[in-house]
């Protein structure tokens, strides 16, 4: 298939493009920046409908990743979030309708849960797709509206839409912070790319489906009280190698594990065939072996194709 990736200069592009090529697909990249790539590039802004429509000509599926994210809340206005996320997504769906494109993979966010995902002060919470969406900021709200657009376009125009509620996978200031994030809602971009690939063929019920896409963790809801009371004991039980690294690297666990939520990927495992490969145990092994070069600690785009 020919696959249009919007926002292709972001963190997802570096992992998704090689995987598409490996599977025999042809990527067409779209970004508002003039990025360096050996692949077909359309330099365009998702707010420009005519440009989006031109970029969508002749493609089979759109992977819509162009957006402002939670990290942009401090520097961008609510009007910017609306224009780029909501209007931009509307332009993508309209272009898909007019170009007779029958599938959109929508990069959504864990932020759509908002207040529903916020645990009480003295406990860990558990998030599955059964929770209601109650966004707590304009970013989550914008993505929830984008998902609703997907529902409409799938029902009204037959544009199958798979919304991936992605965990945190933007670069971090340190490798350690990136790795520990995998315990409570983080995800490696290579696993995000795997989920996108699976979404290209997913038979969505009623033409629309949505999934949590995070790293896999061994915790169950029954672990929540123990994590609250003694997270080190629980973590070392599941990750025996952690104790030595805590001591040798002088990590302060309370600073590293600042989340208090167990994110379930069971629905994605069951229906999408999602099998995250780059989880916290793999991060610990890579760190111990001195093989942690891949983990991104800056926002520099990467084109290793």
C-alpha positions as CSV (number, residue, x, y, z in Angstrom):
1,X,0.0,0.0,0.0
2,X,1.0,3.6,-0.4
3,X,0.8,5.1,3.1
4,X,0.7,8.9,3.7
5,X,2.2,9.8,7.1
6,X,1.3,13.3,8.3
7,X,3.7,14.8,10.8
8,X,6.3,12.4,9.5
9,X,9.2,14.4,10.8
10,X,8.2,13.6,14.4
11,X,9.3,10.8,16.6
12,X,7.0,8.2,15.1
13,X,8.4,8.6,11.6
14,X,11.9,7.3,12.4
15,X,10.4,4.0,13.6
16,X,7.5,3.7,11.2
17,X,9.1,4.3,7.9
18,X,11.6,1.4,8.1
19,X,8.9,-0.9,9.3
20,X,6.6,0.0,6.3
21,X,9.4,-0.5,3.9
22,X,10.2,-3.9,5.5
23,X,6.6,-5.0,4.9
24,X,6.6,-3.8,1.3
25,X,4.6,-0.6,1.7
26,X,5.5,2.7,0.1
27,X,5.6,5.7,2.4
28,X,4.8,9.3,1.4
29,X,5.9,11.7,4.1
30,X,4.1,15.0,4.9
31,X,5.4,17.6,7.3
32,X,5.4,21.3,7.5
33,X,9.2,21.3,7.8
34,X,11.7,20.6,5.1
35,X,13.0,17.4,6.5
36,X,15.8,15.4,4.9
37,X,14.6,12.0,3.7
38,X,15.2,9.7,0.7
39,X,11.5,9.2,0.4
40,X,8.7,11.1,-1.2
41,X,8.1,14.3,0.8
42,X,5.2,16.7,0.7
43,X,6.0,19.8,2.6
44,X,2.6,21.0,3.8
45,X,0.6,22.2,6.8
46,X,-2.4,20.2,7.9
47,X,-4.3,23.5,8.4
48,X,-4.1,24.0,4.6
49,X,-6.9,21.8,3.2
50,X,-5.9,22.1,-0.4
51,X,-2.3,21.0,0.5
52,X,-3.6,18.0,2.5
53,X,-5.8,17.0,-0.4
54,X,-2.9,17.1,-2.8
55,X,-0.8,15.0,-0.4
56,X,-3.6,12.4,-0.2
57,X,-3.8,11.9,-3.9
58,X,-3.2,8.3,-4.9
59,X,-2.6,6.9,-1.4
60,X,-4.4,3.9,0.2
61,X,-4.3,4.8,3.8
62,X,-3.4,7.8,6.0
63,X,-1.5,7.6,9.2
64,X,-2.4,10.9,10.9
65,X,0.3,11.8,13.4
66,X,0.6,15.6,12.8
67,X,-0.6,17.4,16.0
68,X,0.3,19.5,19.0
69,X,0.9,17.4,22.1
70,X,0.7,17.8,25.9
71,X,4.3,19.1,26.0
72,X,3.1,22.1,23.9
73,X,0.5,23.3,26.3
74,X,2.8,25.9,27.9
75,X,3.8,27.6,24.6
76,X,0.8,27.2,22.3
77,X,-2.7,28.7,22.7
78,X,-6.0,26.8,22.8
79,X,-6.7,28.3,19.4
80,X,-3.5,26.7,18.0
81,X,-4.6,23.3,19.4
82,X,-8.0,23.7,17.7
83,X,-6.5,24.8,14.4
84,X,-3.8,22.1,14.2
85,X,-5.5,19.2,15.9
86,X,-9.2,19.6,15.2
87,X,-9.3,21.5,11.9
88,X,-6.2,19.6,10.8
89,X,-7.8,16.3,11.4
90,X,-11.0,17.4,9.8
91,X,-8.9,18.3,6.7
92,X,-7.4,14.8,6.7
93,X,-10.8,13.1,6.9
94,X,-12.3,15.3,4.2
95,X,-9.3,14.6,2.0
96,X,-9.7,10.9,2.6
97,X,-13.4,11.1,1.7
98,X,-12.8,13.0,-1.5
99,X,-9.9,10.8,-2.5
100,X,-11.8,7.6,-1.7
101,X,-9.3,6.6,0.9
102,X,-10.9,3.9,3.1
103,X,-8.7,3.8,6.1
104,X,-7.2,6.3,8.5
105,X,-5.0,5.4,11.5
106,X,-5.5,8.2,13.9
107,X,-2.7,8.9,16.5
108,X,-4.8,9.8,19.6
109,X,-3.6,10.0,23.2
110,X,-3.9,8.6,26.7
111,X,-4.9,12.2,27.5
112,X,-8.5,11.6,26.3
113,X,-9.2,9.8,29.7
114,X,-8.3,12.9,31.7
115,X,-10.0,12.9,35.0
116,X,-11.0,9.3,34.6
117,X,-7.4,8.2,34.6
118,X,-6.4,10.3,37.7
119,X,-6.0,8.0,40.7
120,X,-7.0,9.1,44.2
121,X,-4.2,10.6,46.3
122,X,-3.5,7.5,48.3
123,X,-3.8,4.8,45.6
124,X,-2.8,3.6,42.2
125,X,-5.4,3.6,39.4
126,X,-6.1,1.2,36.6
127,X,-7.0,2.4,33.1
128,X,-8.8,0.3,30.5
129,X,-10.7,1.4,27.4
130,X,-13.9,0.9,29.3
131,X,-13.3,4.1,31.3
132,X,-15.2,7.2,30.1
133,X,-13.3,9.9,28.4
134,X,-13.2,13.1,30.5
135,X,-10.4,15.2,29.1
136,X,-8.8,17.6,31.5
137,X,-7.1,20.0,29.1
138,X,-7.5,21.4,25.6
139,X,-5.1,18.8,24.2
140,X,-7.1,15.8,25.5
141,X,-10.3,17.5,24.4
142,X,-9.0,18.1,20.9
143,X,-8.0,14.5,20.5
144,X,-11.4,13.3,21.8
145,X,-13.0,15.4,19.2
146,X,-10.7,13.9,16.6
147,X,-11.8,10.4,17.6
148,X,-15.4,11.5,17.3
149,X,-14.7,12.6,13.8
150,X,-13.4,9.1,13.1
151,X,-16.6,7.7,14.3
152,X,-18.6,10.0,12.1
153,X,-16.5,9.4,8.9
154,X,-16.5,5.6,9.4
155,X,-20.3,5.6,9.9
156,X,-21.2,8.1,7.2
157,X,-18.6,7.7,4.6
158,X,-17.1,4.2,5.2
159,X,-13.6,5.5,6.2
160,X,-12.4,2.8,8.6
161,X,-10.7,4.5,11.5
162,X,-8.4,3.0,14.1
163,X,-7.6,5.4,16.9
164,X,-4.5,4.6,18.9
165,X,-4.5,6.1,22.4
166,X,-0.8,6.5,22.6
167,X,1.3,6.6,25.7
168,X,4.2,8.9,26.2
169,X,6.9,8.4,23.6
170,X,8.4,11.9,23.0
171,X,12.2,12.1,23.9
172,X,13.1,12.7,27.5
173,X,15.9,14.7,29.1
174,X,17.6,11.5,30.3
175,X,17.7,7.8,29.3
176,X,16.7,6.8,32.8
177,X,13.6,9.0,32.8
178,X,12.6,7.6,29.3
179,X,13.0,4.0,30.6
180,X,11.2,4.4,33.9
181,X,8.3,6.0,32.1
182,X,7.6,2.6,30.5
183,X,6.2,1.5,33.8
184,X,3.3,3.9,33.9
185,X,2.1,4.9,30.5
186,X,5.2,5.3,28.4
187,X,5.8,3.4,25.2
188,X,8.8,2.9,22.9
189,X,8.3,4.4,19.4
190,X,9.2,1.1,17.9
191,X,6.1,-0.5,19.6
192,X,4.0,2.5,18.4
193,X,5.1,1.7,14.9
194,X,4.2,-2.0,15.4
195,X,0.7,-0.9,16.5
196,X,0.3,1.3,13.4
197,X,1.3,-1.5,11.2
198,X,-1.3,-3.8,12.8
199,X,-3.9,-1.1,12.3
200,X,-3.4,-1.1,8.6
201,X,-5.3,-4.4,8.4
202,X,-7.5,-4.4,11.5
203,X,-11.1,-5.2,10.9
204,X,-12.7,-2.6,13.1
205,X,-16.2,-3.3,14.4
206,X,-18.6,-0.8,12.8
207,X,-15.7,0.7,11.0
208,X,-14.2,2.3,14.2
209,X,-12.0,1.0,17.0
210,X,-9.7,2.4,19.6
211,X,-6.9,1.0,21.7
212,X,-4.5,1.9,24.5
213,X,-0.9,1.6,23.2
214,X,1.6,1.6,26.0
215,X,4.5,-0.6,27.1
216,X,3.5,-3.9,28.6
217,X,3.7,-4.2,32.4
218,X,3.3,-7.3,34.6
219,X,1.1,-5.6,37.1
220,X,-2.6,-6.5,37.7
221,X,-5.2,-4.5,39.5
222,X,-4.4,-6.6,42.5
223,X,-0.9,-5.1,42.6
224,X,-2.2,-1.6,43.0
225,X,-2.4,-1.5,46.8
226,X,1.1,-3.0,47.1
227,X,2.5,-0.5,44.6
228,X,1.1,2.3,46.7
229,X,2.6,0.9,49.9
230,X,5.9,-0.5,48.8
231,X,6.6,0.0,45.1
232,X,10.3,-1.0,45.4
233,X,9.3,-4.5,46.7
234,X,6.8,-5.0,43.8
235,X,9.2,-3.7,41.2
236,X,12.1,-5.9,42.4
237,X,9.8,-8.9,42.5
238,X,8.9,-8.4,38.8
239,X,12.3,-7.0,37.8
240,X,15.0,-8.8,39.9
241,X,17.9,-6.9,38.2
242,X,16.5,-3.5,39.3
243,X,17.9,-3.6,42.8
244,X,21.5,-3.7,41.7
245,X,21.0,-0.9,39.3
246,X,19.3,1.2,41.9
247,X,22.3,0.9,44.1
248,X,25.0,1.2,41.5
249,X,23.5,4.2,39.8
250,X,22.1,5.8,43.0
251,X,18.7,6.2,41.5
252,X,16.0,7.7,43.8
253,X,13.0,5.5,43.0
254,X,10.4,8.1,44.1
255,X,11.8,10.5,41.6
256,X,11.9,7.9,38.8
257,X,8.5,6.4,39.3
258,X,6.3,9.5,39.5
259,X,3.2,7.9,37.8
260,X,0.6,6.0,39.8
261,X,-1.4,4.4,37.1
262,X,-1.5,0.9,35.6
263,X,-2.3,1.1,31.9
264,X,-3.8,-2.0,30.4
265,X,-3.0,-3.0,26.8
266,X,-5.1,-6.2,27.0
267,X,-7.7,-5.0,24.4
268,X,-4.9,-4.2,21.9
269,X,-3.3,-7.5,22.6
270,X,-6.5,-9.4,22.1
271,X,-8.0,-7.6,19.0
272,X,-5.1,-5.8,17.3
273,X,-2.4,-8.4,17.9
274,X,-0.3,-5.9,19.7
275,X,2.8,-7.4,21.3
276,X,5.1,-4.6,22.7
277,X,8.7,-5.7,22.5
278,X,10.5,-2.8,24.2
279,X,9.3,-2.8,27.7
280,X,11.0,-2.0,31.1
281,X,12.8,-5.3,31.4
282,X,14.4,-4.8,28.0
283,X,15.4,-1.3,29.0
284,X,17.1,-2.6,32.1
285,X,19.0,-5.2,30.1
286,X,20.1,-2.6,27.6
287,X,21.3,-0.3,30.3
288,X,23.2,-3.0,32.1
289,X,24.8,-4.1,28.8
290,X,25.7,-0.5,27.9
291,X,23.5,-0.8,24.8
292,X,21.1,2.1,25.3
293,X,22.0,4.2,22.3
294,X,18.6,3.9,20.7
295,X,16.6,5.6,23.5
296,X,15.9,9.2,22.4
297,X,17.0,12.0,24.8
298,X,16.3,15.0,22.4
299,X,13.7,16.1,19.9
300,X,16.0,15.7,16.9
301,X,14.3,13.8,14.1
302,X,16.1,10.7,12.9
303,X,16.2,9.1,9.5
304,X,18.0,5.8,9.6
305,X,16.4,4.3,6.5
